[in-house]
C-alpha cells in the first residue's frame, strides 16, 4: 500500500510541475486541470522533458512538496506553491533559525543604518536572512549578510530569467546569490515581473520564517502587506518604530496595535529559553 501511495504521490507532483510550467505558476482552475487530464501521457512527458531541459541549462532545480528539500515550514501550508524553482545551495533551505527582513524601497539614512546593523547582528547570531531582493532595504539585507559570510535567501516575484529592478547592481547581486546562497521563485524561468506576482511573493517571505522584521513601511506598501500576511499566518512581527514625526513609518505603527511588537533591541527576537 505504501508503494502505491508513493507512486500516486509522485504522479501528482509530476502533474503539479506541468501545471506550474504551462500556467506560469498561478493556481490552476478546475478547467485547467480538465485540460491536463485530457493530455496523453506522451504529451505530459514532453512538457516535463522540456521543463527539465530548460531548467538544467539555467542551473535551476525544480522542487515539489514531495521532495525532502522542500521547506518543512511550508509542507502543510496549501497557500504556498507546491512547485519551486531554485538556484543555489539547497542546503541553505534547511538552515535554521530564520528571520525575514523587509522594508522601504526608498529607505531613509536611518533605516539603512538599522537594516545593516540588524542584518549583521542576526547573521552573527546564526540566523539565515530572508528578503525579496528588491531595491532598498531588501537588497541591503542580502548584501549585509554576504558582507559577514552569512546565509541569505532571496525570493523573487518573477522567473529566474528576469531581474527587477534592471540595474547592474541587482544583476550582480542576483548572480552572486544564485551561486553561493539561495534564490527561490514559484514561477517558471520565463515568467516576467507583475504587480500581483510580487504580492504572491510576499506570502513566501512572510511564511518561510517564524518571525518578520519590518523596517520603514508606509501606510500602503509591499512591506506592510508582507507583515500583515505574517500576522495572519501566526508569525511574530517586529516593527522598527523609526524617527519621531516621520510618516514613512506610519504603516508599521498601525500593526503594533494589531499584535506586532515594537523592536528596540535585536535581543528581542532571540529565543528566551
Rosetta blueprint (number, residue, H / E / L):
1 X L
2 X H
3 X H
4 X H
5 X H
6 X H
7 X H
8 X H
9 X H
10 X H
11 X H
12 X H
13 X H
14 X H
15 X H
16 X H
17 X H
18 X H
19 X H
20 X H
21 X H
22 X H
23 X L
24 X L
25 X L
26 X L
27 X L
28 X L
29 X L
30 X H
31 X H
32 X H
33 X H
34 X H
35 X H
36 X H
37 X H
38 X L
39 X L
40 X L
41 X H
42 X H
43 X H
44 X H
45 X H
46 X H
47 X H
48 X H
49 X H
50 X H
51 X H
52 X H
53 X H
54 X H
55 X H
56 X H
57 X H
58 X L
59 X L
60 X L
61 X E
62 X E
63 X E
64 X E
65 X L
66 X L
67 X L
68 X L
69 X L
70 X L
71 X L
72 X H
73 X H
74 X H
75 X L
76 X L
77 X L
78 X L
79 X L
80 X L
81 X L
82 X L
83 X E
84 X E
85 X E
86 X E
87 X E
88 X E
89 X L
90 X H
91 X H
92 X H
93 X H
94 X H
95 X L
96 X L
97 X L
98 X E
99 X E
100 X E
101 X E
102 X E
103 X E
104 X L
105 X L
106 X L
107 X L
108 X L
109 X H
110 X H
111 X H
112 X H
113 X H
114 X H
115 X H
116 X H
117 X H
118 X H
119 X H
120 X H
121 X H
122 X H
123 X H
124 X H
125 X L
126 X L
127 X L
128 X E
129 X E
130 X E
131 X E
132 X L
133 X L
134 X L
135 X L
136 X L
137 X H
138 X H
139 X H
140 X H
141 X H
142 X H
143 X H
144 X H
145 X H
146 X H
147 X H
148 X L
149 X L
150 X L
151 X E
152 X E
153 X E
154 X E
155 X E
156 X L
157 X L
158 X L
159 X L
160 X L
161 X L
162 X L
163 X L
164 X L
165 X L
166 X L
167 X L
168 X H
169 X H
170 X H
171 X H
172 X H
173 X H
174 X H
175 X H
176 X H
177 X H
178 X H
179 X H
180 X H
181 X L
182 X E
183 X E
184 X E
185 X E
186 X L
187 X L
188 X L
189 X L
190 X L
191 X L
192 X L
193 X L
194 X L
195 X H
196 X H
197 X H
198 X H
199 X H
200 X H
201 X H
202 X H
203 X H
204 X H
205 X H
206 X H
207 X H
208 X L
209 X L
210 X L
211 X E
212 X E
213 X E
214 X E
215 X E
216 X L
217 X L
218 X L
219 X L
220 X L
221 X L
222 X H
223 X H
224 X H
225 X H
226 X H
227 X H
228 X H
229 X H
230 X H
231 X H
232 X H
233 X L
234 X L
235 X L
236 X E
237 X E
238 X E
239 X E
240 X E
241 X L
242 X L
243 X L
244 X L
245 X L
246 X L
247 X H
248 X H
249 X H
250 X H
251 X H
252 X H
253 X H
254 X H
255 X H
256 X H
257 X L
258 X L
259 X L
260 X L
261 X E
262 X E
263 X E
264 X L
265 X L
266 X H
267 X H
268 X H
269 X H
270 X L
271 X L
272 X L
273 X L
